[in-house]
């Protein structure tokens, strides 16, 4: 085959261009330190790079955003629960102190001051937020647990479920002493029948007081026989139906010496109490029944619980725009790994009982009653020393007043001691609930930390795989580039010599 000069020239140009392309490719690799700059250069590397980048991007989302967010949420919750536990522990200690029968006026004043201070903090920890999202209010992260300020026009219709276990004894007192102010009032004395008296009744207390009027049909119980909710007035006890009363005022009941008949159930809107007759209370307890009370309340004070976080209810402030809330389990889950999620929130209804505030109020009320009763005793003793009451008739009358006041003081101290003794058990349960919640939260935090450690290892592994798939070592590229450049220069020199010779040089 005859090889012509044009053939040599074309082949030389092709070889030079191939070497030049190779030098250009290696030069690009040396500049970017990447194996390819276009998918067409190596489709296998390109496909693998897309897969690795996608996985790494998802992993970074978990490791750099979701896990830190979950940790922050849990840390805020843990801090709030720790503070809540301290508050409950302080109240518990006051209950232990108040449950003794030896305390001075200074002790009572100190207990009352502490309780009033702690009352303001009972639910404040429930308003804790993480980056503007409230951590105890379920899906309603834009709402506080409590009302931030007094809302006199806000109105709710609330349906509250109550267990038979919430039935408890409550002591009421009639004929309390009103200290006379002048000799004319003193001289009347106190008749033996007008001495202070103690009355014990069974009651169920709602979460709110100062509610609106209630109809008989708003009081229901769960009938085990029919497995349905029935009106309480339809409950039969020994052939008789329960007599439900909803239109009696608390003051009228007090004036009637707190009388409640065995088959009666009396609701007082002023105190949010359902007083149960002995037979009604026993029937509900023996059948382990539940009660449901639907009531309306207009006007809430700052620090009171928002009903939507605890009960089925309606915000009926605007009749044309009623908002209905259904109490449900509202777990907020964060995805912290591939196909792995974790619940980050703790719901207030599971850890901050709606009865805590009212229990503290009753403790404080009992202390106030004891202080007031002893103040009456001291004032009457002082009056006995005054000249205007030095005559025998006044002294005899003051002795009767003093006897009545001392009896009221004994009742008040006994009631205080019993309420505080009961408070010891109640607040121990509240503390145990918070402790259990902290334990559960701690176990979830530990899972997040373990997942974070695993995500860190996976991130390092994926980055290594990605680098191994896409990147090149600079030293390797330099060696290859040097060899390619030398080949390119050699091809230029060989071409110049081959193309520089013609047939005439040999003739």
VENSUL-V27338 format. One record per residue. N is the residue number from 1. PHI is phi as a letter, one per 40 degrees, with the letter a starting at -180 (none if undefined). PSI is psi in whole degrees, -180 to 180 (none if undefined). OMEGA is omega in degrees with one decimal (* if undefined). Layout:
n->(N:N)
phi->(PHI:PHI)
psi->(PSI:PSI)
omega->(OMEGA:OMEGA)
This chain:
n->(1:2:3:4:5:6:7:8:9:10:11:12:13:14:15:16:17:18:19:20:21:22:23:24:25:26:27:28:29:30:31:32:33:34:35:36:37:38:39:40:41:42:43:44:45:46:47:48:49:50:51:52:53:54:55:56:57:58:59:60:61:62:63:64:65:66:67:68:69:70:71:72:73:74:75:76:77:78:79:80:81:82:83:84:85:86:87:88:89:90:91:92:93:94:95:96:97:98:99:100:101:102:103:104:105:106:107:108:109:110:111:112:113:114:115:116:117:118:119:120:121:122:123:124:125:126:127:128:129:130:131:132:133:134:135:136:137:138:139:140:141:142:143:144:145:146:147:148:149:150:151:152:153:154:155:156:157:158:159:160:161:162:163:164:165:166:167:168:169:170:171:172:173:174:175:176:177:178:179:180:181:182:183:184:185:186:187:188:189:190:191:192:193:194:195:196:197:198:199:200:201:202:203:204:205:206:207:208:209:210:211:212:213:214:215:216:217:218:219:220:221:222:223:224:225:226:227:228:229:230:231:232:233:234:235:236:237:238:239:240:241:242:243:244:245:246:247:248:249:250:251:252:253:254:255:256:257:258:259:260:261:262:263:264:265:266:267:268:269:270:271:272:273:274:275:276:277:278:279:280:281:282:283:284:285:286:287:288:289:290:291:292:293:294:295:296:297:298:299:300:301:302:303:304:305:306:307:308:309:310:311:312:313:314:315:316:317:318:319:320:321:322:323:324:325:326:327:328:329:330:331:332:333:334:335:336:337:338:339:340:341:342:343:344:345:346:347:348:349:350:351:352:353:354:355:356:357:358:359:360:361:362:363:364:365:366:367:368:369:370:371:372:373:374:375:376:377:378:379:380:381:382:383:384:385:386:387:388:389:390:391:392:393:394:395:396:397:398:399:400:401:402:403:404:405:406:407:408:409:410:411:412:413:414:415:416:417:418:419:420:421:422:423:424:425:426:427:428:429:430:431:432:433:434:435:436:437:438:439:440:441:442:443:444:445:446:447:448:449:450:451:452:453:454:455:456:457:458:459:460:461:462:463:464:465:466:467:468:469:470:471:472:473:474:475:476:477:478:479:480:481:482:483:484:485:486:487:488:489:490:491:492:493:494:495:496:497:498:499:500:501:502:503:504:505:506:507)
phi->(none:c:c:c:c:c:c:c:c:c:c:c:c:c:c:c:c:c:c:c:c:c:c:c:c:c:c:c:c:c:c:c:f:b:c:b:b:b:d:c:c:a:d:c:c:c:c:c:c:c:c:c:c:c:c:c:c:c:c:c:c:c:c:c:b:c:c:d:c:c:c:c:d:c:c:c:c:c:c:c:c:c:c:c:c:c:c:c:c:c:c:d:c:c:c:c:c:c:c:c:b:b:a:c:d:c:c:c:c:c:c:c:c:c:c:c:c:c:d:c:b:d:b:c:c:c:c:d:b:b:f:g:b:c:c:b:b:g:c:c:c:c:b:c:c:b:c:c:a:c:b:c:c:c:b:b:b:b:b:b:c:b:c:d:c:c:c:a:c:b:c:b:b:b:f:c:c:b:c:c:b:a:d:c:c:c:c:c:g:b:c:d:c:c:c:d:b:b:b:b:b:c:a:b:b:c:c:b:b:f:c:c:d:b:c:d:c:c:b:b:b:c:c:c:c:c:f:a:c:b:c:c:c:c:c:b:b:g:g:b:c:c:c:c:b:b:b:c:c:c:c:c:c:c:c:c:f:f:c:a:c:d:b:b:b:b:b:b:c:c:b:g:b:b:c:b:c:d:c:c:c:c:c:c:c:c:c:f:c:b:b:b:b:b:a:b:b:b:g:b:c:d:g:c:c:c:d:c:c:b:b:c:a:b:c:b:d:b:d:c:a:c:b:b:b:b:c:a:c:b:c:c:b:b:c:b:a:c:f:b:b:a:c:b:b:b:c:d:c:c:b:b:c:c:c:d:d:c:c:c:c:c:c:c:c:c:c:c:c:c:c:c:c:c:c:c:c:c:c:c:c:c:c:c:c:c:c:c:b:c:c:d:c:c:c:c:c:c:c:c:c:c:c:c:c:c:c:c:c:c:c:c:c:c:c:c:c:c:c:c:c:c:c:d:c:c:c:c:c:c:c:c:c:c:c:c:c:c:c:c:c:c:c:c:c:c:c:c:c:c:c:c:c:c:c:c:c:c:c:c:c:c:c:c:c:c:c:c:c:b:c:b:c:c:c:c:c:c:c:c:c:c:c:c:c:c:c:c:c:c:c:c:c:c:c:c:c:c:c:c:c:b:c:c:c:b:c)
psi->(134:125:121:168:-35:-35:-44:-40:-44:-43:-38:-43:-38:-45:-42:-41:-40:-43:-36:-40:-43:-42:-40:-42:-47:-32:-41:-42:-39:-33:-45:-19:30:149:-38:154:-15:142:-33:-20:-35:91:-34:-48:-40:-46:-44:-37:-41:-43:-45:-42:-40:-46:-41:-38:-43:-42:-41:-35:-44:-50:-38:-16:-57:-48:-47:-38:-44:-41:-43:-45:-46:-35:-41:-44:-43:-43:-42:-42:-36:-44:-40:-39:-37:-41:-48:-35:-39:-42:-40:-42:-38:-36:-41:-43:-46:-19:-9:160:15:100:143:169:-35:-38:-45:-43:-39:-43:-46:-44:-44:-42:-42:-36:-43:-31:-36:-19:-6:-47:0:-36:-22:-10:9:142:155:110:41:1:122:130:-13:4:27:-138:-19:63:-12:-1:140:163:-34:167:131:-25:169:133:89:-23:-10:134:135:149:120:135:113:126:135:136:156:-24:-15:-3:129:164:144:137:134:151:132:167:38:151:135:109:128:153:-11:168:-34:-37:-34:-42:-20:-28:-168:119:151:-32:-13:10:151:140:150:137:133:129:156:137:159:132:131:174:-14:152:179:51:-179:177:148:140:159:-35:-10:-8:114:159:157:114:114:-31:-46:-8:46:164:127:155:138:-31:-14:-3:131:137:106:35:-12:152:152:133:103:127:125:-4:17:131:157:-40:-40:-38:-40:-40:-22:22:35:42:133:128:159:-33:15:153:120:127:132:117:-26:-40:-8:40:145:108:130:133:161:-45:-37:-45:-42:-39:-45:-40:-43:-35:0:49:161:149:153:126:124:119:164:145:127:127:119:145:157:133:-12:150:141:125:-31:-17:-8:-26:161:126:172:136:106:26:-44:107:-27:-7:65:140:121:137:136:124:123:167:120:80:131:119:139:136:117:-1:176:117:32:125:161:144:124:-19:156:126:137:-38:-18:-15:-23:92:141:-11:-11:-49:-45:-31:-42:-40:-41:-35:-46:-40:-40:-40:-43:-42:-39:-44:-45:-41:-43:-31:-38:-43:-47:-40:-42:-37:-39:-38:-33:-23:-9:147:-36:-14:27:-15:154:-40:-42:-40:-41:-42:-42:-32:-39:-43:-42:-40:-43:-43:-40:-36:-41:-38:-40:-45:-45:-42:-42:-43:-43:-45:-41:-42:-41:-35:-43:-34:-30:-48:-42:-49:-21:-40:-42:-41:-43:-37:-44:-40:-43:-41:-39:-37:-46:-43:-40:-39:-38:-38:-39:-39:-39:-42:-41:-41:-38:-41:-41:-39:-36:-43:-41:-38:-44:-41:-45:-37:-37:-43:-42:-44:-40:-33:-36:-35:159:148:135:-38:-39:-41:-40:-42:-47:-38:-43:-43:-42:-40:-40:-40:-39:-45:-40:-38:-35:-46:-43:-39:-40:-36:-43:-40:-13:-15:137:175:-29:-26:-18:-7:none)
omega->(-178.3:177.1:-177.6:178.3:-179.8:177.6:178.2:-178.7:-179.7:179.4:179.1:179.8:179.1:-179.5:178.6:-178.5:177.9:178.0:179.8:176.9:179.2:177.7:-179.8:178.6:-179.2:177.0:176.7:178.7:179.6:180.0:-176.4:-174.2:175.9:-177.8:-179.2:175.3:176.6:-179.5:-177.1:-179.0:177.5:-176.8:-179.5:177.9:-178.0:-179.7:179.2:179.3:178.9:-179.2:-179.0:178.9:179.0:179.1:-179.3:177.8:178.2:179.7:178.3:177.1:178.5:-169.8:-172.8:-177.5:-174.0:-178.6:175.7:177.8:179.1:179.3:-179.9:179.9:-177.7:178.5:177.0:179.4:180.0:178.6:179.8:179.5:177.6:178.1:178.3:179.6:177.7:178.8:179.7:179.0:178.0:178.0:178.1:179.3:176.8:177.2:178.2:178.7:-177.3:-178.1:175.7:-178.7:178.3:176.3:-178.2:174.1:178.4:177.6:-178.9:-179.8:179.0:179.0:-178.5:-179.7:179.8:-179.5:179.2:177.4:-178.9:-179.9:-178.9:-176.5:-170.7:-176.2:-177.7:-179.2:177.6:178.5:179.5:-179.0:177.6:-179.2:177.2:179.2:-178.4:-167.3:-175.7:-170.7:175.9:-179.0:-177.5:-175.5:179.2:-178.5:174.2:175.9:-177.2:174.0:-177.1:-179.4:178.5:178.5:-173.2:-176.6:-178.9:-175.1:-180.0:165.5:-169.9:172.5:-174.7:177.2:-176.1:179.9:175.2:179.4:179.8:177.1:-178.8:178.4:175.0:-180.0:178.3:-173.6:177.8:179.4:177.1:-171.7:169.6:-173.0:179.4:-175.7:-177.6:-177.8:-179.2:179.0:-179.5:-169.9:179.4:-179.6:-179.5:177.8:-179.2:179.7:-179.8:177.6:177.6:-179.4:179.8:178.4:-179.1:-179.9:173.7:-178.5:168.6:-176.5:176.1:-178.1:-179.0:171.4:-178.2:177.4:178.6:-177.4:-176.7:174.4:-178.3:-177.4:179.5:177.1:-177.2:173.1:-179.2:-178.2:-178.4:-177.4:-177.7:-177.8:-180.0:178.4:-179.0:175.2:-177.8:-179.9:178.6:178.3:179.6:176.9:-178.9:178.2:178.9:177.0:178.2:177.7:-177.8:-179.8:-179.3:-175.1:178.6:179.4:-179.5:-179.5:178.0:178.0:178.8:179.0:178.4:178.0:173.9:-178.0:173.1:-177.6:-174.3:-174.8:-176.3:169.2:-173.5:179.2:177.7:-178.3:-178.3:-175.4:-177.0:-178.3:171.9:-178.9:-176.1:171.7:-174.9:-177.7:179.2:-179.9:-179.7:179.7:179.9:-179.1:-178.0:179.6:-178.8:-174.6:170.9:177.2:175.1:179.8:176.6:-176.1:177.9:177.8:177.0:-179.8:179.2:179.6:176.3:-179.4:175.8:-179.1:172.5:-173.5:-174.3:179.3:-174.6:-170.4:164.4:-175.1:175.6:170.0:-175.3:178.5:176.4:-177.4:-179.5:-178.5:179.5:179.9:-177.2:178.6:176.1:180.0:-179.1:176.7:-174.8:179.9:176.1:-175.9:174.0:171.9:-176.0:177.6:179.2:179.0:177.1:177.5:-179.5:177.0:-176.1:-172.5:171.3:-175.0:-175.5:-177.6:179.7:-172.0:-179.7:-174.6:-179.3:-179.7:-174.9:-177.3:-178.6:175.4:178.1:178.0:-179.5:175.0:-179.4:178.8:179.3:178.7:178.7:179.8:178.9:178.7:-179.1:-179.1:-179.8:174.8:177.7:179.5:-178.7:-179.7:179.3:176.2:178.0:179.8:179.5:-178.0:-177.7:-174.5:-175.6:178.7:-174.6:-179.2:-175.8:-177.3:-179.9:179.9:178.4:179.0:178.6:176.1:177.2:177.2:-178.9:177.9:178.7:-179.1:179.1:177.1:177.0:179.4:177.9:177.6:-177.4:179.0:179.8:178.8:178.2:-179.3:-179.3:179.3:179.4:176.5:176.5:178.3:177.7:179.7:-177.9:-175.5:170.5:177.2:178.0:177.9:-179.7:178.6:178.8:178.3:178.2:179.1:178.1:177.9:178.2:179.3:179.5:178.9:177.7:176.4:179.5:176.9:178.9:-179.6:178.3:178.3:178.3:178.6:178.6:178.2:178.2:179.0:178.9:178.9:178.7:-179.5:-179.4:178.2:176.7:178.1:178.9:179.6:-179.6:-179.4:-171.1:-169.0:175.1:176.3:-177.7:-179.4:178.3:-179.3:-179.0:179.3:179.9:-179.8:-179.9:179.4:-179.5:179.9:178.0:177.9:178.8:179.3:179.7:179.1:177.1:-178.6:-179.7:-179.7:-179.5:179.6:-178.4:-177.8:179.5:-179.8:176.2:-178.6:-178.2:179.2:-177.4:-179.5:*)
